């Protein structure tokens, strides 16, 4: 419910008292940039944005919001892709970018204590001299923050070997929706009772505001080998991925870019010298003991050639390795040349289903007259169909939403799930019934209520606003309905 002008004025005054006038934004021109995250399909201007500098200020902000009946939304760098940081009517955004200190590094026990605004890549840079790094590396790692990674349980290219964020968070400090501070977990990663740290990671900011985290650090591998396979089409690249996994190798990354993505990258500042006539490229990376890696890389090369690669290159040094990765890391940015907006979809299917799913995903895009390209974490079947569009075009926007819904239904039919690392947020909340029944959702709601009984912390996320589900919606398998969203 939107706050009245009087209540808003009192709320703003209370927030300014909590964090200082300079750290409280309330003018329309200041709030405009916070109306969405990287999912531009869904917008919602907040009533205010506050930029606290420590846990005590977060607690004061939360208590001020409760005193004035205002919901609040934790936010990191705004790089999320599911509408998770979008503010509902009358909500206050708690923007944690100023809480950006690395508080402690314990090299012996291999952990770091960080505030939520620490940028992902900066943490690895800070501990590199100690022979350590922070393994989760979302493609937005140069901008995204640890707090946002925790909220979404972010993954990245190296999830195949190292796992997602949840595998690297040992403890969190959580400001509950009543302003109380709760300490969960421990530096050793274990505490008695339920795994509440595991509940918080991936809860999309609906249980409270993370103000501190203890994260696991990993030894830098002795050596890295990176292989680039050039394929005539995506199908052969996907078959190579299957062959590599069946061989028993555990690469740290297996990433695929299709031809449309290659063209977008090569036309942009992220150009990496990829062949424009390639149907797809596969980046395979291995790391570990130097004595084992050369034969492993040679085996990957043979498997790629057997699967139909036109040619296979091995990075000769760190500079060439960065060139290979430049295309992958810059892919989403390169899409900005194609249209003003980009819908980065996120779903997971079994690896064996990748070829047929990708063929149908492209057919869905073509059927709706959309510009669709694919760049994805092939090693764990995490698809990222990218739809370039202009949200100002209502007809195109409707086609984008309908295509997105069809892609989710396709992936679920093929034995997959509706999200791999981007979360549910507002984007997929009305489709969560594709994979969870009513009893499942009720159990999730009970867990949330234990932390936030009044549903004031990031409301309107994850749980459906309708009764849409496969069993109850007669159109769930068809393509003739009005898109939800």
Secondary structure, DSSP 8 states (H G I E B T S, - for coil): ----HHHHHHHHHHHHHHH-GGGEE-SHHHHGGGS-SS-TTS----SEEE--SSHHHHHHHHHHHHHTT--EEEESSS--SSSTT---TT-EEEE-TT---EEEEETTTTEEEE-TT-BHHHHHHHHGGGTEE-----TTTTT-BHHHHHHHT---TTHHHH--GGGGEEEEEEE-TTS-EEEEE-TTS--SSS-HHHHHTTSTTSS-EEEEEEEE-EE--SEEEEEEEEESSHHHHHHHHHHHHHTT---SEEEEEEHHHHHHHHTSTT-----TT-SEEEEEEEEE-HHHHHHHHHHHHHHHHHTTEEEEEE--SHHHHHHHHHHHHTHHHHGGGT-SEEEE--EE--GGGHHHHHHHHHHHHHHTT-EEEEEEEGGGTEE-EEEEE-TT-HHHHHHHHHHHHHHHHHHHHTT-BS-SSS--TTTSGGGGGGT--HHHHHHHHHHHHHH-TT--BSTTSSS-SS---TTT-TTTTSS-S----
